[in-house]
Amino acid sequence: MDSIGVLLTCPMLPYLQQELEKRFRLFEFWQFPQRTQFLEEHSGSIRAVVGNISAGADAELIEALPKLEIVASYSVGLDKIDLGKCREKGIRVTNTPDVLTEDVADLVIGLCLAVLRRICASDKYVRSGEWKKGDFKLTTKFTGKTVGIIGLGRIGTAIAKRAEAFDCPISYCSRTVKPDCKYKYYPSVVELASNCHILIVACPLTPETHHIINREVIDALGPKGVLINIGRGPHVDEPELVSALVEGRLGGAGLDVFEHEPEVPEELFGLENVVLLPHVASATVETRNAMADLVIGNLEAHFMNKPLLTPVV
Amino acid sequence: MSSLPEPGTEPGSGRPDVLVHRFRSFDLPFHASLNDHFTILDPWTDSPPDEPAHAFLARRAGRARALVCVGPTTLPADTLRLLPSLRVVIGTSAGVDHIDLRECRRRGIAVTNAGAAFAEDVADYAVALLLDVLRRISAADRYLKEGLWLKSGNYPLGSKLGGKRVGIVGLGNIGSQVAKRLQPFGCDIAYNSRSKKPSFPFPYHATVHDLAANSDVLVLCCALTEETHHVINREVMTVLGDRGVIINVGRGSLIDENELVQFLVRGELGGAGLDVFEDEPNVPKELFGLDSVVLSPHRAVITPESFEAMRELTVSNLKAFFVNEPLSCLVRLE
């Protein structure tokens, strides 16, 4: 298989790169600043693309690789891949579902607790050396708070299971009502936001869910409400969110994703009720290795004419 | 013949004397509501500025049968000896290690604590610290806010909680709430406690050392007593290992703090989430530069709900005491 050309769109986990190099002829896209020249020279041998949340496979790239057979994404999110174009050309697409579900759900709970109980702000206070005995501010209890989840797929369900252990009543909004689901369904995000204390974005990014968190939803969530986003930055109207937080119209936020990563609005940096993370929801050693194994497994299966492990297209 | 007023009551008022014992900087958030039912004696507000506290107590608190001990205010034998009528100490914190329990036992003074009022908030906080340490939440938040995501790229990978072996030290109110919360995260839970709890489905280890040898994480939820002082020592930390994590929401002195700092600085322990320290508010400065630790200024119970529960418990125990009804949350005095 080592003559099969695989294009890696940007630097990824060293373990993944090593395993790809062992099996295939690996092209590191970022090492070739002259893209056109590179593609002219090598497009004929590239039969697979490995992309991620930063750099996937858009129409332009797909068109430039006439021998492309499969796009294996080192992510569960597919918003950086032109799925329509792939279908049109019969190109297979795989992602990394399930292996990262637990880590993402764990981080959501971690963010809820960090925001409500002011963990990060407290840590900063102690590190400043300024702790004086008897100095404390009330923080918000997490147990028993109402939790609203947008998107009750694998990740949304895992979040709900964890929040239930804290006696949080769970409600959700989804494209469709889930049958046999014990959680309360709301047909719109605004209604969900009006009826929960903590609102969590856990749905895929599609044209329909772009800016699903807008001014109306933020107003409905209110000055005591908290927003947690582990979906995609474009799920949220970021300027609206920033002004709501700065003006105190929203109670707090825990954000792992942003509209223009790695740029993050600096107005948020000084707010104690805001926790900002550099897209780490699946960023554990265990999970990234498991995701890499899935990418390798899918590519091997494809080139050995076996069924793909986690196909999307 | 008119009946004699009950000792500790102002004639005619029906509001028995209750002494509030506190550090000057600590106050009861519900001081006012106690006045409805009791005559509150407070050296900080009721005695003239030049009168020392012990003189006030001797002069005014002789008939007080009940004392509310606010937060961690030390209640030594010396103070107790100034209160000849004292029959009950109502503690407003979960711990009672700041109260001279031996003297209370000698005098037959009952002691109650407020552990049941706080258990959920403390359990939440323990899980919060654990998730923060493993997933580097505070460290990554710091990294981003210092502009490093732009400058230096992605933050290093954290560690998954699922599949970790979590050992709970002390399976009382708080420990059992921690266990309940961790179950859906896919952790393997085990525990050590003074006695085995047959109703709990988790493996029991007879010693903390044994528990540590079989755990990736230790969560300290037990009371500080002579037996548990420095229960987390060099041997326990060694056997926990260099990927091991310790979460402490109990008391600082459960851990040999000097050893802990050395282990963390040398990378011989994976991380720690600490809400309590041996000499609060002093925290070893060597910890300030470590991303593997999360530091908190003893705030696990600081929510409106815990304070309200603490108020309810204090008032109901005081009321029960003065009508000779059973008290809740009695501390077993050994």
Interface residues (C-beta under 8 A of the other chain):
Chain A: E102 D103 D106 L107 I109 G110 L111 L113 A114 R117 R118 I119 C120 S122 D123 K124 Y125 V126 R127 G129 W131 K132 K133 G134 D135 F136 K137 L138 T139 T140 K141 F142 T143 G144 K161 R162 E164 A165 F166 D167 E261 P262 E263 V264 F269 V275 L276 L277 P278 H279 V280 A283 T284 V285 E286 T287 R288
Chain B: F23 S25 F26 E120 D121 A123 D124 Y125 V127 A128 L129 L131 D132 L134 R135 R136 I137 S138 A140 D141 R142 Y143 L144 K145 W149 L150 N154 Y155 L157 G158 S159 K160 L161 G162 G163 K180 R181 L182 Q183 P184 F185 G186 E280 P281 V283 K285 F288 V294 L295 S296 P297 H298 R299 I302 T303 P304 E305 S306 F307
